[in-house]
Amino acid sequence: MFQRIVVAIDGSQTSRRAFEAALELAATHGADLQPFYVVESTPLYFDVPGYDPSSLRTKLVEEGATLGRDALDAMKARGVKGEVATAEASSLDDVSSLVLDAARAFNADLLVMGTHGRKGFQRLILGSVAERCLRQATLPVLLIPSAARQEKMT
């Protein structure tokens, strides 16, 4: 059914659950899997003494590399083919547009993402990358909620 799956990874428990679901689907369907990590743009507070935005960016890049290695190891263990892709968000390219661009570039037929289930003021302030992707996607999107149980999908 699925041949090419993109899964957004960010290091959160919710994205780990999404990765596990995507990995299971890829293994079951013989699909290629592309874990996708975005280095989020950090606010540039130049007026704050001692703030160095490059150190935070470096940490995010390192986190992406670690997550990518872990994802590839898990894929190899399950016999799933694919490669990790990364991108860097900017004022012109937000996370949701980068995720959708990656899915298009990979010619994916499924996008898998975790959703944190934020409500009210928290959702208003932080927004929802998953919701924006869902609204703009031209391919099926599987959302794995933060409250999902950690059982194997069948």
PEFENVEN-V508997 format. One record per backbone hydrogen bond with DSSP energy under -0.5 kcal/mol. NH is the residue of the N-H (numbers start at 1). CO is the residue of the C=O. If there is no record, write none. Layout:
NH & CO
NH & CO
//
This chain:
5 & 32
6 & 110
7 & 34
8 & 112
9 & 36
16 & 12
17 & 13
18 & 14
19 & 15
20 & 16
21 & 17
22 & 18
23 & 19
24 & 20
25 & 21
26 & 22
27 & 23
28 & 24
29 & 25
30 & 26
31 & 26
32 & 3
33 & 81
34 & 5
36 & 7
37 & 85
38 & 9
39 & 87
40 & 38
45 & 43
46 & 44
48 & 45
49 & 47
51 & 48
52 & 50
53 & 51
55 & 52
56 & 52
57 & 53
58 & 54
59 & 55
60 & 56
61 & 57
62 & 58
63 & 59
64 & 60
65 & 61
66 & 62
67 & 63
68 & 64
69 & 65
70 & 66
71 & 67
72 & 68
73 & 69
74 & 70
75 & 71
76 & 72
77 & 73
78 & 74
79 & 75
79 & 76
80 & 75
85 & 35
87 & 37
89 & 39
90 & 93
94 & 92
98 & 94
99 & 95
100 & 96
101 & 97
102 & 98
103 & 99
104 & 100
105 & 101
106 & 102
107 & 104
108 & 103
109 & 4
110 & 4
111 & 140
112 & 6
113 & 142
115 & 144
122 & 119
123 & 119
124 & 120
125 & 121
126 & 122
127 & 123
132 & 128
133 & 129
134 & 130
135 & 131
136 & 132
137 & 133
142 & 111
143 & 141
144 & 113
144 & 142
145 & 143
146 & 115
148 & 145
151 & 149
//
